[in-house]
Amino acid sequence: MTYTAAAVERAMKAQDVILRALSGRQSWLAVADGLGVSPRTVRRWRFHYERYGYDGLLDRRRRRPSLRAVPVAEVQRVLRLYRERYGPRDGHPGFNVRHFYAIARRAHGVTVSYSFVKSALQAAGLVRKQRARGRHRRRREPRPCFGELVHLDGSLHPWLALVADERQTLIAAVDDATKRLLYAHLVDGGESLPAIMTALRTVLETFGIPGALYTDRAGWAVYTPTSGTAPDRTRRTQVGRALAQLGIEHIVSFSPQARGRSERTNGTLQGRLVNELRVAGIRTLGAATRYLAERFIPDYNATFGRRPADPTSAFVPVGRHDLDQILCHEEDRVVARDNTVRLGGIVLQIDKQRGRRSCEGLRVLVRRHLDGQHSVWWGPRCLGRYTPTGRPRSGPALPSRQSPRRPVLV
């Protein structure tokens, strides 16, 4: 293979100045200044010229292409992929470089390095260069054990990019030690109590009871009497009551900086999930839920998950805890004279109980469960179960959850 014209021109220029220096018409330092190189480079050229002649001045790197050189067609394919499919579109930001590189390797067989892809996208003007981050406060070290601390948060965002002018809420639970995404589900509207309770139930049934739960100051998490004041921890919300019954410590953050790990997770999800749902052509919550469970969560955990410092799991089994009676909306009521109680405008008629003429005046617990059904409890005794509209459920009343009385030894 012949040398390029630039390589030949460079060798001829070097030969000319070396001959002038050898004849004494110019000093070697002047030769170095004229060529813009160091005196050491000029001495090396002189050695090669005296030993190999003109061929010693030719740069062999300009004769053989690098074995690591990327073909132009491959560069054009990578740029076309980002420009036509994964880049910004219709007002939505495109894939970030790391996310695009992972998808390109998995779905399109791209084999070049991440640094090359990033440099190519930036040089083509498809991705902006970001300023280096400055110094920041000292980060909190993750908890050592899996399940020692779980972050639970909701993010209201236009997750379905193909559905214009609609915003959905992603309820996500992340383990602090491993960064694993334990739960993620899209719901309509905001962070409702049933959506939060459902997330807690899924985590409890799948992994067990964690040591602590970290949340923000949302209305479902803590009771705040006046806006801008400290929350009143003596008055528990429905979630706070459930956590206390399960023995889970409830940690509340007071600023976005304090829950930085949750905020970074939400940012990562907004940067990745929105684009993946858009590329997959998903427009419904049902399809998005299936995509989350089958594709996104496994890929996310494989990419960002890590081993905990301590291999011992902090999750404990649920055991005898009845999650149906704990993860619900529960309120105290006093039975009226007509043996009814109300919850949320629904009237629940209590049937005549064996051994009692009337239930009037009893202080009972009225529960609305995650499936919308109701139940009324007096201590460990169930006084009735009802449909979401308040009608008694068909069939005999369920027996009391009270443990059988042990025989008395005499």
C-alpha positions in Angstrom: 0.0 0.0 0.0 1.4 3.4 -1.0 1.8 6.4 1.3 -0.6 9.3 1.3 0.3 12.5 -0.3 0.5 14.2 3.1 3.0 11.6 4.3 5.2 12.0 1.2 5.2 15.8 1.5 6.1 15.6 5.2 9.1 13.3 4.4 10.3 15.6 1.6 10.2 18.6 3.9 12.1 16.8 6.6 14.7 15.6 4.1 15.3 19.2 2.9 15.9 20.7 6.3 18.1 17.8 7.4 20.3 18.2 4.3 20.6 22.0 5.0 21.7 21.2 8.6 24.2 18.5 7.5 25.7 21.0 5.1 26.2 23.6 7.9 23.8 26.2 6.4 21.4 25.9 9.4 21.7 24.8 13.0 19.8 21.8 14.4 18.0 24.0 16.9 16.8 26.3 14.0 15.6 23.1 12.2 13.6 22.1 15.2 12.1 25.6 15.5 11.3 25.8 11.8 9.5 22.4 11.8 7.7 23.1 15.1 9.1 19.9 16.8 11.5 19.2 19.6 15.2 18.8 19.2 14.8 15.1 20.2 12.5 14.5 17.2 15.1 16.1 14.9 17.9 13.9 16.3 15.6 10.8 15.7 15.0 11.9 12.1 18.7 12.4 11.5 19.4 8.9 12.8 16.8 7.3 10.6 18.0 9.3 7.5 21.6 8.4 8.0 20.7 4.7 8.5 17.7 4.1 6.0 17.9 7.1 3.7 14.7 8.8 2.5 12.6 5.8 3.5 13.5 6.3 7.1 11.6 9.7 7.1 8.3 8.2 6.0 5.7 7.8 8.7 4.6 4.1 8.6 1.5 4.9 10.6 0.2 6.8 7.5 0.7 3.7 5.3 -1.2 1.1 7.3 -4.7 1.9 8.6 -5.3 1.1 12.3 -6.8 -2.2 13.0 -9.1 -0.5 15.5 -10.4 2.1 13.0 -14.2 2.2 12.7 -15.6 1.9 9.2 -17.3 5.0 7.9 -20.5 3.0 7.2 -20.7 1.9 10.8 -20.3 5.4 12.0 -23.1 6.6 9.7 -25.3 3.7 10.9 -24.9 4.7 14.6 -25.6 8.4 13.8 -28.6 7.5 11.7 -30.0 5.2 14.5 -29.9 8.0 17.0 -31.1 10.7 14.6 -34.1 8.8 13.2 -35.2 6.7 16.1 -33.6 7.4 19.5 -33.0 11.2 19.4 -35.2 14.0 20.6 -38.6 14.1 19.0 -41.9 15.9 19.3 -40.7 17.9 22.3 -39.4 14.9 24.2 -35.7 14.5 25.1 -34.0 11.6 23.4 -32.0 8.8 24.9 -29.0 9.8 26.9 -25.7 8.4 25.5 -25.3 5.6 28.0 -28.9 4.4 27.6 -28.6 4.6 23.8 -25.3 2.7 23.8 -26.9 -0.1 25.9 -29.9 -0.4 23.5 -27.7 -0.2 20.4 -25.5 -3.0 21.6 -28.5 -5.2 22.6 -30.9 -4.6 19.7 -28.7 -3.4 16.8 -25.4 -5.3 17.2 -23.2 -2.2 17.7 -19.7 -3.3 18.8 -17.8 0.0 19.0 -16.8 1.4 22.4 -19.0 3.7 24.5 -16.4 6.5 24.3 -16.4 6.4 20.5 -20.2 6.5 20.3 -20.3 9.5 22.7 -17.6 11.4 20.8 -19.3 10.7 17.5 -22.7 11.9 18.7 -21.2 15.0 20.3 -19.1 15.8 17.1 -22.2 15.4 15.0 -24.1 17.9 17.2 -26.7 15.3 18.2 -25.7 15.4 21.9 -24.6 18.4 23.8 -21.5 18.3 25.9 -22.2 18.8 29.6 -20.1 20.7 32.0 -18.3 18.7 34.6 -20.0 18.5 38.0 -18.4 20.6 40.7 -17.7 19.6 44.2 -20.7 18.4 46.2 -21.5 17.5 49.8 -20.4 14.2 51.2 -22.8 11.4 50.1 -24.4 9.1 52.6 -23.1 5.6 52.4 -25.7 3.0 51.4 -27.1 0.6 54.1 -25.1 -2.6 54.2 -27.9 -5.2 54.1 -30.5 -5.9 51.4 -33.9 -4.8 52.8 -32.5 -2.7 55.6 -33.9 0.5 54.0 -36.4 0.8 51.1 -37.2 4.1 49.3 -40.9 4.5 48.3 -41.8 7.5 46.1 -44.2 8.5 43.3 -43.3 10.6 40.3 -46.0 12.5 38.3 -44.7 12.7 34.7 -45.9 12.3 31.1 -44.6 8.7 31.0 -46.5 7.7 27.9 -44.9 10.1 25.3 -47.3 8.9 22.6 -50.3 10.0 24.6 -50.4 13.8 24.4 -51.4 16.0 27.3 -51.7 13.2 29.9 -49.6 12.6 33.0 -49.3 9.4 34.9 -47.7 8.5 38.3 -45.0 5.9 38.6 -44.9 4.3 42.1 -41.4 2.9 42.6 -39.7 1.1 45.5 -35.9 0.9 45.5 -33.6 -0.9 47.9 -30.9 1.3 49.4 -28.2 -1.3 49.6 -28.4 -2.8 46.2 -30.2 -0.1 44.2 -32.5 -2.8 42.9 -35.9 -1.7 41.7 -38.2 -3.8 43.9 -41.5 -2.4 42.5 -42.6 -0.1 39.7 -46.1 0.5 38.5 -47.9 3.2 36.5 -51.2 4.5 37.7 -53.6 7.3 36.6 -53.7 10.4 38.6 -51.5 11.1 41.7 -50.2 9.1 44.6 -53.4 7.6 46.0 -53.6 5.6 49.2 -54.6 2.3 47.3 -51.7 2.7 45.0 -49.2 3.1 47.8 -50.8 0.3 49.8 -50.6 -2.0 46.8 -46.9 -1.2 46.3 -46.3 -2.0 50.0 -48.2 -5.3 49.7 -46.3 -6.4 46.7 -42.9 -5.7 48.4 -44.0 -7.5 51.5 -45.3 -10.5 49.7 -42.3 -10.8 47.4 -39.4 -10.0 49.7 -40.7 -9.7 53.3 -40.8 -6.9 55.9 -38.0 -4.4 55.5 -36.3 -2.7 58.4 -37.2 0.9 57.5 -39.2 2.8 54.8 -37.9 6.2 53.5 -40.5 8.6 52.1 -41.1 12.2 51.5 -43.7 14.4 53.3 -46.6 13.5 51.0 -50.1 13.5 52.5 -50.3 9.8 52.6 -47.0 9.5 54.5 -47.3 12.1 57.3 -49.9 14.5 58.7 -48.9 18.1 58.3 -51.4 20.5 60.2 -50.3 23.6 58.3 -48.4 24.1 55.1 -44.8 24.8 55.7 -44.7 23.5 59.2 -43.2 20.3 60.7 -45.3 17.1 60.4 -47.2 16.0 63.4 -45.8 12.5 64.1 -48.2 11.9 66.9 -51.1 11.6 64.4 -50.5 8.7 62.1 -51.8 8.5 58.6 -53.1 5.2 57.2 -49.7 4.3 55.9 -48.0 5.3 59.2 -50.5 3.1 61.1 -49.8 0.1 58.9 -46.0 0.5 59.2 -46.3 0.7 63.0 -48.3 -2.5 63.0 -45.7 -4.3 60.9 -42.8 -2.9 62.9 -41.3 -0.9 60.1 -39.4 2.3 61.0 -40.8 5.2 59.0 -38.1 7.8 58.0 -39.3 11.1 56.5 -37.2 13.4 54.5 -37.4 17.2 54.7 -35.8 18.3 51.5 -35.0 17.0 48.0 -31.3 16.9 48.8 -32.0 14.5 51.7 -33.7 12.0 49.4 -31.1 12.3 46.7 -31.0 8.6 46.0 -34.8 8.6 45.3 -34.5 11.7 43.2 -31.7 10.3 41.1 -33.7 7.1 40.6 -36.7 9.1 39.4 -34.4 11.0 37.0 -33.0 7.8 35.6 -36.4 6.3 35.2 -37.7 9.5 33.4 -34.7 9.5 31.1 -35.0 5.8 30.2 -38.5 4.5 30.6 -40.2 7.3 28.6 -38.0 6.8 25.6 -38.3 3.0 25.7 -42.1 3.2 25.9 -42.1 5.6 23.0 -39.8 3.4 20.8 -41.9 0.4 21.7 -45.1 2.2 20.5 -46.9 1.8 23.9 -49.9 4.0 24.5 -51.9 2.2 27.3 -51.2 1.6 31.0 -51.8 -2.1 30.6 -49.1 -2.5 28.0 -46.8 -0.2 29.9 -47.2 -2.4 33.0 -46.4 -5.6 31.1 -43.3 -3.9 29.6 -42.2 -2.8 33.1 -42.4 -6.3 34.5 -41.1 -8.2 31.5 -38.4 -6.0 30.1 -37.6 -2.8 31.9 -37.2 -3.9 35.6 -34.9 -6.9 34.8 -32.7 -4.7 32.5 -32.6 -1.9 35.1 -31.6 -4.2 37.9 -29.0 -5.9 35.7 -27.5 -2.4 34.8 -27.7 -0.6 38.1 -28.0 -3.3 40.7 -25.0 -4.1 42.8 -24.1 -6.5 45.6 -24.7 -5.3 49.2 -21.8 -4.8 51.6 -23.3 -7.5 53.9 -24.8 -10.5 52.2 -27.2 -11.1 55.1 -30.8 -10.0 54.1 -32.6 -7.7 56.5 -36.0 -8.7 55.1 -38.0 -10.9 57.6 -41.0 -13.1 56.7 -44.5 -11.7 57.0 -45.4 -14.6 59.1 -48.9 -14.4 60.7 -49.5 -10.8 59.8 -52.8 -10.5 58.0 -52.0 -8.0 55.3 -55.7 -7.7 54.3 -56.4 -6.3 57.7 -53.3 -4.1 57.9 -52.9 -2.6 54.5 -56.3 -0.9 54.3 -58.1 2.3 55.2 -59.1 1.9 58.8 -61.2 4.3 61.1 -62.8 4.1 64.5 -66.6 4.4 64.6 -69.4 4.1 67.2 -72.3 1.9 66.1 -75.5 4.0 65.8 -78.9 3.1 67.3 -80.0 1.5 64.1 -76.9 -0.8 64.1 -75.1 1.1 61.2 -71.8 2.7 60.7 -70.6 5.0 57.9 -67.3 5.2 56.1 -66.8 7.6 53.2 -70.5 8.0 52.7 -71.2 4.3 52.6 -73.7 3.0 55.1 -72.9 -0.5 56.5 -75.8 -2.3 58.2 -74.6 -4.7 61.0 -76.7 -7.9 61.3 -77.9 -9.2 64.7 -74.9 -10.8 66.4 -75.2 -14.1 68.4 -75.3 -13.4 72.1 -76.1 -9.7 71.8 -79.5 -7.9 71.5 -77.9 -4.9 69.8 -74.5 -3.5 68.8 -75.5 0.0 69.6 -72.7 2.0 71.2 -69.9 -0.4 70.4 -66.7 1.2 69.3 -65.7 -0.7 66.2 -63.1 -0.5 63.4 -64.4 0.0 59.9 -62.0 -1.1 57.2 -62.0 -0.4 53.4 -59.7 -2.9 51.8 -57.6 -2.6 48.6 -60.3 -4.3 46.5 -62.9 -1.8 47.7 -64.7 -4.2 50.0 -65.5 -3.3 53.6 -65.5 -5.0 57.0 -66.4 -4.1 60.5 -64.4 -5.4 63.5 -65.1 -5.4 67.2 -61.8 -6.4 68.7 -60.9 -9.7 67.1 -64.5 -10.4 66.0 -65.7 -9.7 62.5 -69.2 -8.2 62.6 -69.7 -8.2 58.9 -68.2 -8.0 55.4 -69.6 -5.8 52.7 -69.3 -5.1 49.0 -67.8 -1.8 47.8 -71.4 -0.4 47.6 -72.1 -1.4 51.2 -74.3 -4.5 50.6 -73.6 -7.5 52.9 -71.6 -10.2 51.2 -73.5 -13.4 50.6 -72.7 -16.5 52.7 -72.3 -17.0 56.5 -70.3 -14.6 58.5 -66.7 -15.5 58.8 -65.5 -16.8 62.2 -63.6 -14.6 64.6 -59.8 -14.4 64.1 -59.4 -14.9 67.9 -57.3 -17.9 68.7 -59.1 -20.8 70.3 -59.3 -20.9 74.0 -57.0 -23.3 75.7 -58.5 -25.9 78.1 -58.1 -25.0 81.7 -56.2 -27.7 83.7 -57.7 -28.4 87.1 
